[in-house]
Amino acid sequence: MKKYIVLLLALTLSVLTACEAELEEESLSAIAPNGAPSLSQVLIEFDSDYIEPLEYEVDVVAGPDMLVSAFGSESHDLIFAPTNQGANLYQSGTPYQLAAVVSFGNLYLASGKTIDNFDDLEGETITLFGQNSVPDIIVRTLLDSHDFDDHPTIDYVDSVDAAGGVLQSDSQNIVLLAEPALSVQQTQIDDSLSFIDLQDAWYDTFDKAGYPQAGLFVHEDVSDDALKTYLDGLKASIDLANDDPETMASHAASLDYPFPEPVMQNAIPRSNLRLQTSTESTGDVEHFFEQILSLEADLIGGSLPDDDFYRSVDLDD
């Protein structure tokens, strides 16, 4: 009997050793856009011991073009991107699956005038950025779900920076902003800003705790063991962001993130960072995609993605 126990222990140890050896040979490269997605992984970028023995490097970029290029060229193992963008490119044949959702919305309507809820938008003009993009769809969906006597008028600008410029030109304007742009505007405008949290509005409308705005997409060649190790580290990173945004902002500042540290301290709690694996978030993702399908189906490739879009990996409790 003792011989069998010793043999079993030896076999178990050899399997664990082999798995660790395989991980030691594996490295992960990631790309993430400035803002909530990149902030979600700052702890790993700051200290890669959280995903040891994996080697890790990340490119933090501005704008969506480099993300599209990364999907097409398969230049990175991991891509942080809007969930709809990943779905659209998955349906066009790129070998990336959704591994997890990392941000459940960072959008706000802001103004120097008092706007506490959607009733305060009666008859107003609202400046949105990115016509027919996801932020536009979020606002239009919520406005259409509200009963107005005088429906708000929508004006469009090209970018969140342009929306900030509209607010700076006249703080009484009502504009759509995304964190950390909202926190930037709060430091640049003399008037105090009030804002409507669109994530709270989404909950009030659909009984959903935010919408799965940004996710982590993984190349099909990344092993389950490496992905699980990374997701465990990513969970630790997001937990730190929520529990101690000051420390997280300090780490980001030390990595030369392009926002002042006080801005990131304010932005992190309002970025709704939360890690849900693709299995945990499937219902929320499909509900979100259904809203997109009703207005701009091309944003997710014309239909809901199939089950293989979701890469299933269980995390430690």
SULPE-V773666 format. One line per field, one symbol per residue. ss: DSSP state (a for helix, b for strand, c for the rest). phi: phi as a letter, one per 30 degrees, with the letter a starting at -180 (. if undefined). burial: 1 if it has 16 or more other ideal C-beta (glycine too) atoms within 10 Angstrom, else 0. A space follows every 50 residues. Layout:
ss = ???
phi = ???
burial = ???
//
This chain:
ss = caaaaaaaaaaaaaaaaaaaaaaaccbbbbbbbccaaaaacaaaaacaaa acccbbbbbbbcccaaaaaaaaaccccbbbbbaaaaaaaaaccccbbbbb bbbcccbbbbbccccccaaaacccbbbbbccccaaaaaaaaaaacccccc ccbbbbbccaaaaaaaaaaccccbbbbbccaaaaaaaacccccbbbbaaa aaaaaacccccccbbbbbbccccaaaaaaaaaaaaaaaaaaaacaaaaaa aaaaccccccaaaaaaaaacccbbbbbaaaaaaaaaaaaaaaaaaaaaaa ccccccaaabccccccc
phi = .ddddddddddddddddddddddddcbbcbbbdejeddddceddddbded bdcddbbbccbciddddedddddhdbdbbdaedddddddedcjddbcdca ccbcjbcbcbadddbcadddceidcccccieicdeddedddddddcccdb deccccbdbddddddddddadddcbdbcdcdddddddccdddccacdddd dddddchbdibddbbccbddddddddddedddddddddddeddbdddddd ddddciddbeedddeddedcchdacbddddceddddddddddedcbeddb ijaddddddcccbdcdd
burial = 00000000000000000000001000011111101111111111110101 10010101011000001101100001111111111111111001011111 11111111111100100100100101111100111111111110010000 01000110010011011000101111111111111100000011111110 11101101011111111110010001111111111111011000100111 11100010100011111101111111110011011001101110010011 10011000111010000
//
